[in-house]
Amino acid sequence: MNEAKQLQRSLGVDFTKVDEAADIQKIIKALINTKFSGSNEEQGKAVQLLRGLAFSDDPASDKFMKALDNFTSGLKAEDFTEARLGEGAGDKVNV
């Protein structure tokens, strides 16, 4: 059984028919409790949960996605680059 099906069974949610408020609340709660920096399996779970919200028209889903948008809009891509040591005299090194 693939990971998406396992996740659907564990939450009791069918991602192809996410349109009930109870399902959305389960998904939001699971997203909040998901460790995004965890294993590839945990990261895959987060993606599947976000997918469930992305295809929902539920107001709670829209509210969560807006909060996520507000959070990620404050991030800078350069904060996630690897520092390279010794690439040139006077290069700035982020540690």
OpenMM code with the backbone's topology and positions (N, CA, C; nanometers):
from openmm import Vec3, app, unit

residues = "MET ASN GLU ALA LYS GLN LEU GLN ARG SER LEU GLY VAL ASP PHE THR LYS VAL ASP GLU ALA ALA ASP ILE GLN LYS ILE ILE LYS ALA LEU ILE ASN THR LYS PHE SER GLY SER ASN GLU GLU GLN GLY LYS ALA VAL GLN LEU LEU ARG GLY LEU ALA PHE SER ASP ASP PRO ALA SER ASP LYS PHE MET LYS ALA LEU ASP ASN PHE THR SER GLY LEU LYS ALA GLU ASP PHE THR GLU ALA ARG LEU GLY GLU GLY ALA GLY ASP LYS VAL ASN VAL".split()
positions = [
    Vec3(0.0857, -0.1182, 0.0000),
    Vec3(0.0000, 0.0000, 0.0000),
    Vec3(0.0900, 0.1241, 0.0000),
    Vec3(0.0600, 0.2199, -0.0861),
    Vec3(0.1465, 0.3375, -0.0914),
    Vec3(0.1200, 0.4317, 0.0258),
    Vec3(0.2117, 0.5265, 0.0440),
    Vec3(0.2060, 0.6162, 0.1604),
    Vec3(0.0797, 0.7007, 0.1632),
    Vec3(0.0345, 0.7480, 0.0482),
    Vec3(-0.0863, 0.8313, 0.0434),
    Vec3(-0.2074, 0.7530, 0.0933),
    Vec3(-0.2190, 0.6278, 0.0503),
    Vec3(-0.3316, 0.5444, 0.0943),
    Vec3(-0.3234, 0.5175, 0.2444),
    Vec3(-0.2022, 0.4914, 0.2956),
    Vec3(-0.1854, 0.4686, 0.4389),
    Vec3(-0.2257, 0.5919, 0.5183),
    Vec3(-0.1843, 0.7080, 0.4701),
    Vec3(-0.2181, 0.8329, 0.5370),
    Vec3(-0.3687, 0.8553, 0.5359),
    Vec3(-0.4327, 0.8301, 0.4224),
    Vec3(-0.5771, 0.8461, 0.4134),
    Vec3(-0.6478, 0.7563, 0.5141),
    Vec3(-0.6025, 0.6324, 0.5229),
    Vec3(-0.6646, 0.5386, 0.6179),
    Vec3(-0.6423, 0.5816, 0.7624),
    Vec3(-0.5208, 0.6260, 0.7948),
    Vec3(-0.4915, 0.6635, 0.9332),
    Vec3(-0.5714, 0.7856, 0.9765),
    Vec3(-0.5968, 0.8777, 0.8833),
    Vec3(-0.6757, 0.9971, 0.9161),
    Vec3(-0.8245, 0.9760, 0.8949),
    Vec3(-0.8606, 0.8732, 0.8201),
    Vec3(-1.0006, 0.8523, 0.7876),
    Vec3(-1.0509, 0.9563, 0.6881),
    Vec3(-0.9633, 0.9987, 0.5972),
    Vec3(-0.9963, 1.1035, 0.5008),
    Vec3(-0.9680, 1.0528, 0.3600),
    Vec3(-1.0612, 1.0772, 0.2681),
    Vec3(-1.0396, 1.0464, 0.1269),
    Vec3(-1.0016, 1.1760, 0.0580),
    Vec3(-0.8739, 1.1902, 0.0189),
    Vec3(-0.8256, 1.3157, -0.0389),
    Vec3(-0.8926, 1.3497, -0.1711),
    Vec3(-0.9547, 1.2531, -0.2360),
    Vec3(-1.0229, 1.2839, -0.3612),
    Vec3(-1.1596, 1.3463, -0.3365),
    Vec3(-1.2078, 1.3382, -0.2134),
    Vec3(-1.3399, 1.3916, -0.1803),
    Vec3(-1.3350, 1.4743, -0.0525),
    Vec3(-1.2357, 1.5587, -0.0398),
    Vec3(-1.2238, 1.6421, 0.0796),
    Vec3(-1.3181, 1.7598, 0.0649),
    Vec3(-1.4318, 1.7513, 0.1309),
    Vec3(-1.5259, 1.8615, 0.1240),
    Vec3(-1.6057, 1.8760, 0.2528),
    Vec3(-1.5748, 1.7984, 0.3523),
    Vec3(-1.6455, 1.8080, 0.4790),
    Vec3(-1.5582, 1.8790, 0.5811),
    Vec3(-1.6221, 1.9633, 0.6632),
    Vec3(-1.5489, 2.0411, 0.7634),
    Vec3(-1.4709, 1.9508, 0.8590),
    Vec3(-1.5277, 1.8368, 0.8955),
    Vec3(-1.4593, 1.7462, 0.9883),
    Vec3(-1.3296, 1.6939, 0.9273),
    Vec3(-1.3325, 1.6611, 0.7979),
    Vec3(-1.2116, 1.6147, 0.7305),
    Vec3(-1.1060, 1.7240, 0.7277),
    Vec3(-1.1471, 1.8463, 0.6993),
    Vec3(-1.0537, 1.9588, 0.6926),
    Vec3(-0.9894, 1.9804, 0.8290),
    Vec3(-1.0679, 1.9727, 0.9343),
    Vec3(-1.0129, 1.9909, 1.0684),
    Vec3(-0.9128, 1.8807, 1.1017),
    Vec3(-0.9400, 1.7574, 1.0595),
    Vec3(-0.8447, 1.6471, 1.0806),
    Vec3(-0.7137, 1.6745, 1.0071),
    Vec3(-0.7258, 1.7225, 0.8839),
    Vec3(-0.6067, 1.7503, 0.8037),
    Vec3(-0.5253, 1.8629, 0.8661),
    Vec3(-0.5927, 1.9707, 0.9068),
    Vec3(-0.5224, 2.0841, 0.9679),
    Vec3(-0.4518, 2.0405, 1.0960),
    Vec3(-0.5212, 1.9637, 1.1783),
    Vec3(-0.4606, 1.9154, 1.3029),
    Vec3(-0.3388, 1.8272, 1.2726),
    Vec3(-0.3509, 1.7399, 1.1740),
    Vec3(-0.2391, 1.6528, 1.1378),
    Vec3(-0.1217, 1.7339, 1.0837),
    Vec3(-0.1493, 1.8386, 1.0053),
    Vec3(-0.0419, 1.9246, 0.9538),
    Vec3(0.0311, 1.9947, 1.0667),
    Vec3(-0.0436, 2.0443, 1.1623),
    Vec3(0.0171, 2.1136, 1.2764),
    Vec3(0.1068, 2.0181, 1.3547),
    Vec3(0.0680, 1.8915, 1.3622),
    Vec3(0.1442, 1.7926, 1.4382),
    Vec3(0.2532, 1.7227, 1.3568),
    Vec3(0.2624, 1.7532, 1.2281),
    Vec3(0.3619, 1.6901, 1.1418),
    Vec3(0.4977, 1.7555, 1.1614),
    Vec3(0.6009, 1.6727, 1.1674),
    Vec3(0.7375, 1.7237, 1.1791),
    Vec3(0.7926, 1.7420, 1.0375),
    Vec3(0.7891, 1.8655, 0.9896),
    Vec3(0.8301, 1.8954, 0.8530),
    Vec3(0.9781, 1.8689, 0.8286),
    Vec3(1.0592, 1.8731, 0.9320),
    Vec3(1.2025, 1.8480, 0.9163),
    Vec3(1.2371, 1.7022, 0.9428),
    Vec3(1.1374, 1.6191, 0.9525),
    Vec3(1.1598, 1.4785, 0.9821),
    Vec3(1.2050, 1.3989, 0.8609),
    Vec3(1.1765, 1.2726, 0.8641),
    Vec3(1.2177, 1.1804, 0.7579),
    Vec3(1.1479, 1.2145, 0.6262),
    Vec3(1.1939, 1.1510, 0.5208),
    Vec3(1.1278, 1.1691, 0.3915),
    Vec3(0.9816, 1.1270, 0.3997),
    Vec3(0.9543, 1.0265, 0.4804),
    Vec3(0.8160, 0.9807, 0.4990),
    Vec3(0.7312, 1.0913, 0.5631),
    Vec3(0.7847, 1.1560, 0.6656),
    Vec3(0.7133, 1.2666, 0.7306),
    Vec3(0.6920, 1.3822, 0.6334),
    Vec3(0.7937, 1.4122, 0.5541),
    Vec3(0.7814, 1.5201, 0.4565),
    Vec3(0.6771, 1.4857, 0.3504),
    Vec3(0.6748, 1.3603, 0.3084),
    Vec3(0.5736, 1.3151, 0.2128),
    Vec3(0.4340, 1.3258, 0.2705),
    Vec3(0.4219, 1.2936, 0.3987),
    Vec3(0.2933, 1.3060, 0.4673),
    Vec3(0.2467, 1.4514, 0.4643),
    Vec3(0.3375, 1.5431, 0.4916),
    Vec3(0.3029, 1.6855, 0.4911),
    Vec3(0.2548, 1.7295, 0.3530),
    Vec3(0.3219, 1.6817, 0.2491),
    Vec3(0.2829, 1.7176, 0.1124),
    Vec3(0.1428, 1.6652, 0.0816),
    Vec3(0.1150, 1.5422, 0.1205),
    Vec3(-0.0176, 1.4848, 0.0961),
    Vec3(-0.1261, 1.5618, 0.1716),
    Vec3(-0.0954, 1.6008, 0.2944),
    Vec3(-0.1922, 1.6777, 0.3725),
    Vec3(-0.2181, 1.8137, 0.3081),
    Vec3(-0.1115, 1.8799, 0.2651),
    Vec3(-0.1276, 2.0093, 0.1974),
    Vec3(-0.2072, 1.9936, 0.0683),
    Vec3(-0.1849, 1.8840, 0.0001),
    Vec3(-0.2603, 1.8571, -0.1231),
    Vec3(-0.4098, 1.8478, -0.0925),
    Vec3(-0.4423, 1.7827, 0.0175),
    Vec3(-0.5828, 1.7732, 0.0571),
    Vec3(-0.6450, 1.9096, 0.0788),
    Vec3(-0.5708, 1.9996, 0.1417),
    Vec3(-0.6222, 2.1352, 0.1643),
    Vec3(-0.6274, 2.2155, 0.0352),
    Vec3(-0.5293, 2.1960, -0.0515),
    Vec3(-0.5208, 2.2744, -0.1750),
    Vec3(-0.6424, 2.2536, -0.2646),
    Vec3(-0.6995, 2.1363, -0.2616),
    Vec3(-0.8131, 2.1070, -0.3488),
    Vec3(-0.9473, 2.1209, -0.2786),
    Vec3(-0.9472, 2.1795, -0.1617),
    Vec3(-1.0705, 2.2004, -0.0863),
    Vec3(-1.1166, 2.3451, -0.0997),
    Vec3(-1.2470, 2.3634, -0.1005),
    Vec3(-1.3047, 2.4979, -0.1027),
    Vec3(-1.3546, 2.5386, 0.0355),
    Vec3(-1.3241, 2.4591, 0.1354),
    Vec3(-1.3697, 2.4869, 0.2713),
    Vec3(-1.3042, 2.6150, 0.3243),
    Vec3(-1.3799, 2.7016, 0.3915),
    Vec3(-1.3239, 2.8263, 0.4454),
    Vec3(-1.2072, 2.8037, 0.5423),
    Vec3(-1.2122, 2.6986, 0.6230),
    Vec3(-1.1024, 2.6701, 0.7165),
    Vec3(-0.9754, 2.6347, 0.6394),
    Vec3(-0.9908, 2.5638, 0.5297),
    Vec3(-0.8767, 2.5296, 0.4450),
    Vec3(-0.8148, 2.6556, 0.3866),
    Vec3(-0.8997, 2.7441, 0.3354),
    Vec3(-0.8507, 2.8705, 0.2790),
    Vec3(-0.7795, 2.9540, 0.3847),
    Vec3(-0.8328, 2.9545, 0.5058),
    Vec3(-0.7726, 3.0317, 0.6151),
    Vec3(-0.6345, 2.9759, 0.6505),
    Vec3(-0.6228, 2.8430, 0.6572),
    Vec3(-0.4943, 2.7804, 0.6877),
    Vec3(-0.3923, 2.8111, 0.5785),
    Vec3(-0.4341, 2.7991, 0.4531),
    Vec3(-0.3424, 2.8246, 0.3417),
    Vec3(-0.2977, 2.9704, 0.3397),
    Vec3(-0.3856, 3.0621, 0.3772),
    Vec3(-0.3488, 3.2040, 0.3836),
    Vec3(-0.2448, 3.2260, 0.4944),
    Vec3(-0.2634, 3.1598, 0.6099),
    Vec3(-0.1664, 3.1703, 0.7195),
    Vec3(-0.0314, 3.1129, 0.6762),
    Vec3(-0.0343, 3.0026, 0.6033),
    Vec3(0.0888, 2.9424, 0.5520),
    Vec3(0.1569, 3.0371, 0.4531),
    Vec3(0.0782, 3.0996, 0.3682),
    Vec3(0.1309, 3.1964, 0.2717),
    Vec3(0.1966, 3.3139, 0.3436),
    Vec3(0.1303, 3.3655, 0.4463),
    Vec3(0.1866, 3.4775, 0.5228),
    Vec3(0.3192, 3.4393, 0.5877),
    Vec3(0.3270, 3.3177, 0.6403),
    Vec3(0.4505, 3.2717, 0.7037),
    Vec3(0.5626, 3.2573, 0.6016),
    Vec3(0.5348, 3.1870, 0.4921),
    Vec3(0.6408, 3.1615, 0.3947),
    Vec3(0.6829, 3.2875, 0.3205),
    Vec3(0.5960, 3.3864, 0.3117),
    Vec3(0.6315, 3.5124, 0.2455),
    Vec3(0.7409, 3.5867, 0.3214),
    Vec3(0.7548, 3.5589, 0.4500),
    Vec3(0.8576, 3.6232, 0.5309),
    Vec3(0.9935, 3.5560, 0.5226),
    Vec3(1.0022, 3.4434, 0.4542),
    Vec3(1.1283, 3.3708, 0.4414),
    Vec3(1.2097, 3.4254, 0.3243),
    Vec3(1.3416, 3.4090, 0.3319),
    Vec3(1.4316, 3.4515, 0.2244),
    Vec3(1.5063, 3.3296, 0.1721),
    Vec3(1.5102, 3.3141, 0.0416),
    Vec3(1.5758, 3.1984, -0.0202),
    Vec3(1.7224, 3.1894, 0.0181),
    Vec3(1.7889, 3.3049, 0.0307),
    Vec3(1.9321, 3.3024, 0.0624),
    Vec3(1.9607, 3.2489, 0.2031),
    Vec3(1.8607, 3.2445, 0.2886),
    Vec3(1.8797, 3.1875, 0.4219),
    Vec3(1.8934, 3.0352, 0.4174),
    Vec3(1.8664, 2.9764, 0.3019),
    Vec3(1.8674, 2.8312, 0.2904),
    Vec3(1.9757, 2.7797, 0.1960),
    Vec3(2.0739, 2.8647, 0.1655),
    Vec3(2.1843, 2.8213, 0.0803),
    Vec3(2.2984, 2.7717, 0.1675),
    Vec3(2.3793, 2.6835, 0.1115),
    Vec3(2.4936, 2.6304, 0.1850),
    Vec3(2.6089, 2.7291, 0.1782),
    Vec3(2.6774, 2.7452, 0.2887),
    Vec3(2.7966, 2.8306, 0.2910),
    Vec3(2.9095, 2.7575, 0.2207),
    Vec3(2.9853, 2.8304, 0.1423),
    Vec3(3.0993, 2.7706, 0.0723),
    Vec3(3.2260, 2.8367, 0.1233),
    Vec3(3.3106, 2.7581, 0.1819),
    Vec3(3.4343, 2.8093, 0.2395),
    Vec3(3.5450, 2.8134, 0.1359),
    Vec3(3.6251, 2.9199, 0.1389),
    Vec3(3.7449, 2.9287, 0.0572),
    Vec3(3.7224, 2.9477, -0.0909),
    Vec3(3.6116, 3.0079, -0.1313),
    Vec3(3.5879, 3.0278, -0.2739),
    Vec3(3.6487, 3.1562, -0.3257),
    Vec3(3.7059, 3.2352, -0.2406),
    Vec3(3.7669, 3.3591, -0.2861),
    Vec3(3.7984, 3.4467, -0.1676),
    Vec3(3.8995, 3.5277, -0.1834),
    Vec3(3.9389, 3.6162, -0.0739),
    Vec3(3.8281, 3.7163, -0.0473),
    Vec3(3.7929, 3.7294, 0.0775),
    Vec3(3.6929, 3.8280, 0.1170),
    Vec3(3.5494, 3.7843, 0.0959),
    Vec3(3.5267, 3.6592, 0.0547),
    Vec3(3.3891, 3.6129, 0.0385),
    Vec3(3.3189, 3.6096, 0.1728),
    Vec3(3.1951, 3.6475, 0.1718),
    Vec3(3.1142, 3.6412, 0.2935),
    Vec3(3.0754, 3.4954, 0.3169),
    Vec3(3.0899, 3.4515, 0.4394),
    Vec3(3.0564, 3.3142, 0.4739),
    Vec3(2.9422, 3.3156, 0.5734),
    Vec3(2.8314, 3.2514, 0.5377),
    Vec3(2.7184, 3.2372, 0.6294),
    Vec3(2.7385, 3.1111, 0.7109),
    Vec3(2.7265, 3.1236, 0.8404),
    Vec3(2.7469, 3.0080, 0.9259),
    Vec3(2.6218, 2.9786, 1.0034),
] * unit.nanometer
topology = app.Topology()
chain = topology.addChain("A")
for resn in residues:
    res = topology.addResidue(resn, chain)
    for name in ("N", "CA", "C"):
        topology.addAtom(name, app.Element.getBySymbol(name[0]), res)
